[in-house]
Amino acid sequence: MNERITTKEGDIMTFNFDHIVSRFGTNSAKWDGMAQSLGSDMIALSVADMDVPAPPAVVDKVCEMARHGIYGYTDPFPTYYEAVRQWMDQAYQWKVERDWIVYCPRIIQAVSVLIQKCTEAGDRVLIHSPVYQPVAKAVTLNDRVLTESPMQLVNGRYEIDFADMEQRMREGVKMVLLISPHNPVGRVWTREELERIGRLCIEYDALIVSDDIHADFIHQGHEHTVIAKLSEEIAERSVICTSPGKTFNLASLEIANIIIPNRDLRERFKQGLLQAGIHNPTFFSVPALEAAYTSCEEWLTALQGYIKDNITFTKQYIAEHMPELKIIEPEGTYLLWIDCSAVSRRESDLVDWIQEKARVSVSYGTSFGSGGEGFIRVNIAAPRGIIQEGLARMASAYPLNR
Ligand SMILES: Cc1ncc(COP(=O)(O)O)c(C=O)c1O
């Protein structure tokens, strides 16, 4: 079914996200990686990229650049900074100065460099768990101490345990890694929660590194707030990591915008990038970002509608065919965090059902660290036919089938 969008000028635009494009043979980490290790009869609902092509304006721009044929060194010029500033303003009503924006290929690289340059070996870095592990691993890989503050599941919704967080901050945390919105639990932090986090970081003198990579997927009734917007005092100790990677499906073009209002912090980060030998962006990344941030608003609105319908479809399907599973209501992201503990809390049982019998690849809860036992994460940013087939397979092998 086509998603129809009325533009500001009153024109109707249609986008078809139902079309299935095979990703086998494209070196896809999600599909080819799965085929290599588990077989090509599997269906992938795992890695957090989308099974829909990037917006037509981006694809056209990349093709145009590809045809140029000379793939020499690239730099970000004023049009890049303007595109980022425009997006921050339009999407999050955050006015960003040009100087605050620092290009870095990947968010995980930026987090790692920030840990290296803004903390010392042995310092504590706090994160709310269960959580997307590459961000947490950046802490331990750099010989810092990972301090997990477990979230609490209250009436089906994850909440930060502020008493626990404060206790840990009191013990001497130097940096808080905030995942905003949160992967995998799908929370969109409220202004009040962000203010409390900001206050704690001021009181205990910790830096805030906010990973906002999922911020363009916010569901009805919720609003993304960039933590640095809350006050100048908070902005001065914040680094906001943004990227078009998830939003426009550009992950492997490698472009992230790290926004740092504080000059000293920014210079330290830039120095860290130089030390790591990270400088020019790839040839395709800047034009792709510019096209995405300046001419794909309608496409994104249509995609957000499609994802919302995928969530509704998945909820209905699970309620009908696997009613013991509990979907944590997602406030943001295109990922569903599903409590399968009615089937088993043991990952091996879930693997036996979903991977071995149903032949579906999902992300298992334990891969998100402590608190993930008995859960799976399902990526629903795909044509509905793929979701439908994956769920049907899971339902047909469902261990609680009567
Ligand atoms: C919260 C979060 N941060 C960062 C990343 C990866 O970002 P990058 O590819 O820019 O390193 C992901 C990808 O799944 C993510 O979910």
The ligand as a MOL file (V3000), in Angstrom:
LIG
                    3D

  0  0  0     0  0            999 V3000
M  V30 BEGIN CTAB
M  V30 COUNTS 16 16 0 0 0
M  V30 BEGIN ATOM
M  V30 1 C 22.0070 3.7450 20.1600 0
M  V30 2 C 22.9290 3.5180 19.0030 0
M  V30 3 N 24.0550 4.2370 18.9070 0
M  V30 4 C 24.9100 4.0880 17.8830 0
M  V30 5 C 24.6630 3.1630 16.8910 0
M  V30 6 C 25.6550 2.9910 15.7930 0
M  V30 7 O 26.0490 4.2160 15.2830 0
M  V30 8 P 27.2660 4.3140 14.2680 0
M  V30 9 O 27.0390 3.2940 13.2140 0
M  V30 10 O 27.2020 5.7160 13.7580 0
M  V30 11 O 28.4950 4.0460 15.0590 0
M  V30 12 C 23.4860 2.3990 16.9420 0
M  V30 13 C 23.2020 1.3930 15.9080 0
M  V30 14 O 22.4210 0.5030 16.0710 0
M  V30 15 C 22.6000 2.5920 18.0150 0
M  V30 16 O 21.4730 1.8950 18.1170 0
M  V30 END ATOM
M  V30 BEGIN BOND
M  V30 1 1 1 2
M  V30 2 1 2 3
M  V30 3 2 2 15
M  V30 4 2 3 4
M  V30 5 1 4 5
M  V30 6 1 5 6
M  V30 7 2 5 12
M  V30 8 1 6 7
M  V30 9 1 7 8
M  V30 10 2 8 9
M  V30 11 1 8 10
M  V30 12 1 8 11
M  V30 13 1 12 13
M  V30 14 1 12 15
M  V30 15 2 13 14
M  V30 16 1 15 16
M  V30 END BOND
M  V30 END CTAB
M  END
